[in-house]
Every structure is written in C-alpha cells, then in structure tokens.
Amino acid sequence: MPAKEGLIDVLSSSARGPELSVVGGGAVGLISALAAADAGWRVRVFDAGAHRRAAQVAGGMLGCV
C-alpha cells in the first residue's frame, strides 16, 4: 500500500520540533498525536486501516490500567 499523508502529518508539517511516529489511528493514537502536534512535535500516524480498536474492544471504556 502506498504511503499517504494523514491529517496529523498535514497539520504539523510546518513544525520544526522533534519528530514522533504514532502507531495506530484509533482514539488513543489520535489523541496522543494531536497533543504532541499542539506541543510543537512533527507527528506522523501509521494505521493499518479499519479494524477493532481499543475503544471498541473495551466497550468505549478507556481509563487507567
């Protein structure tokens, strides 16, 4: 599958800060990526596609483990 620019990559492409790769585009991955982008990080999210994510497996109950 060819690489695609994701939303996070586009939003943070002008940042000159450190780089971060996030594996997984589910709820936790995207929230983490957005927080890092807001803090000035250059972020790229890697996601395999639509499949069962943590929020679905846990019934939407994400919290401290």
C-alpha positions in Angstrom: 0.0 0.0 0.0 1.5 3.4 -0.9 2.2 5.9 1.8 -0.4 8.7 2.3 -0.2 11.9 4.1 -2.5 11.8 7.1 -4.4 14.6 8.7 -2.0 14.9 11.6 1.0 14.9 9.2 -0.5 17.7 7.2 -1.4 19.8 10.3 2.1 19.6 11.8 4.2 19.6 8.6 5.3 23.2 9.2 6.5 22.4 12.7 10.3 22.4 13.2 10.3 20.5 16.5 11.1 16.9 17.3 9.5 14.1 15.3 7.1 11.5 16.6 5.6 8.4 15.0 2.3 7.1 16.4 1.3 3.5 15.6 -2.5 3.2 15.5 -5.1 5.8 14.4 -7.7 4.9 17.0 -8.9 7.1 19.8 -5.8 6.8 21.9 -3.4 7.2 19.0 -5.1 10.2 17.5 -5.5 12.0 20.8 -1.8 11.4 21.6 -0.8 12.6 18.1 -2.9 15.8 18.4 -1.5 16.5 21.9 2.1 16.1 20.5 1.3 18.3 17.5 -0.1 21.0 19.8 3.1 20.8 21.7 5.2 21.5 18.6 6.1 18.0 17.6 6.1 16.9 13.9 3.7 13.9 14.0 3.0 11.0 11.6 0.3 8.5 12.3 0.6 5.0 11.0 -2.6 2.9 10.8 -3.3 -0.4 9.2 -6.9 0.5 8.4 -10.4 -0.1 9.9 -10.3 -2.9 12.4 -11.2 -3.4 16.1 -9.7 -0.7 18.1 -9.1 -0.3 21.8 -12.3 1.8 22.3 -14.4 -0.8 20.6 -12.8 -3.8 22.4 -13.2 -2.1 25.8 -16.8 -1.1 25.0 -15.7 2.6 24.9 -14.4 2.4 28.5 -10.8 3.8 28.3 -9.1 4.6 31.5 -6.1 4.0 33.7 -5.0 0.4 33.7 
